């Protein structure tokens, strides 16, 4: 018999949906892990260094879905035996309470407003919206204005989550909501308290990073090692190798996804000022849209080496690229998965390898920081112990 209360009916339907979703996600993850193991076996048989799965699944995710793996070491995700499933029962599913209609409508409106913001990147806007909605639902908040003004929502974040990066992401999403006045009647004291929470989380993350550098608990491969391993697996003019060569000279963030190739200097002002592009005749790299840059007008430009310039000409010819095409037809994130690395790992590897040279001058360190689009202080934090 159906529930007389629509809220209970929705909650019951959601529970069944989440249980089915969990089962599906377990199956997908297991197939992904088993496929990665089979790839490792083929690579070992061919005498090729096994590729680490990326992104690396968290242990709590494996525990949640009842999957056991045996890894070669604790730095990479290279399996030495096939993954196994422990039990067939779906784990308990946490069902968040159903928001009252008025609050649900308010949350939906705020989500749409967050996703439509133009002063933050699209991916960041969507993440903020998701984090905000998740916090409201899981904390059992009934009145947003009150929860922010009396600090109960922030107490929930602090008590429920131990990871500083997670805390920061929640505080940041609420800070954006408050900054854009998407919730009415927020007091000045509450705004100040939220800013303090966000700054504390940011400072704690920086401190953890610095301590990790000082005590040597975090290690990394050298950039040259990553390049050498990739060179054994991929063709010299493959997308993977060309991407690594570009990152070797300009180790930016995820900035090459929309990088266009131009066989002559762009004529239109819009192209020159709003697009990321590489000019073949001059070897000039122009980046008008950079990650982690607050001012939209900030740009970055530089010239690649002669060897990379020649490689890019060969690469473009082989792939039949035309003026205005994307330099990489595959997503760089997918190419990194093929290689077995990530942007973050490459940036740490580059800094660590460069700073091993004791003869490196302060000016050369500053030049490296410029080519990575971060500060000298961040450069120090990025340094790791060579694996």
HELIX and SHEET records of a PDB file:
HELIX    1   1 UNK A    6  UNK A   45  1                                  40    
HELIX    2   2 UNK A   59  UNK A   64  1                                   6    
HELIX    3   3 UNK A  101  UNK A  115  1                                  15    
HELIX    4   4 UNK A  122  UNK A  139  1                                  18    
HELIX    5   5 UNK A  144  UNK A  149  1                                   6    
HELIX    6   6 UNK A  152  UNK A  160  1                                   9    
HELIX    7   7 UNK A  164  UNK A  179  1                                  16    
HELIX    8   8 UNK A  188  UNK A  215  1                                  28    
HELIX    9   9 UNK A  223  UNK A  233  1                                  11    
HELIX   10  10 UNK A  239  UNK A  249  1                                  11    
HELIX   11  11 UNK A  269  UNK A  274  1                                   6    
HELIX   12  12 UNK A  306  UNK A  319  1                                  14    
HELIX   13  13 UNK A  332  UNK A  339  1                                   8    
HELIX   14  14 UNK A  343  UNK A  354  1                                  12    
HELIX   15  15 UNK A  362  UNK A  372  1                                  11    
HELIX   16  16 UNK A  376  UNK A  382  1                                   7    
SHEET    1   A 2 UNK A  67  UNK A  68  0                                        
SHEET    2   A 2 UNK A  84  UNK A  85 -1                                        
SHEET    1   B 2 UNK A 219  UNK A 220  0                                        
SHEET    2   B 2 UNK A 385  UNK A 386  1                                        
SHEET    1   C 4 UNK A 259  UNK A 262  0                                        
SHEET    2   C 4 UNK A 276  UNK A 279  1                                        
SHEET    3   C 4 UNK A 284  UNK A 287 -1                                        
SHEET    4   C 4 UNK A 300  UNK A 303 -1                                        
END                                                                             
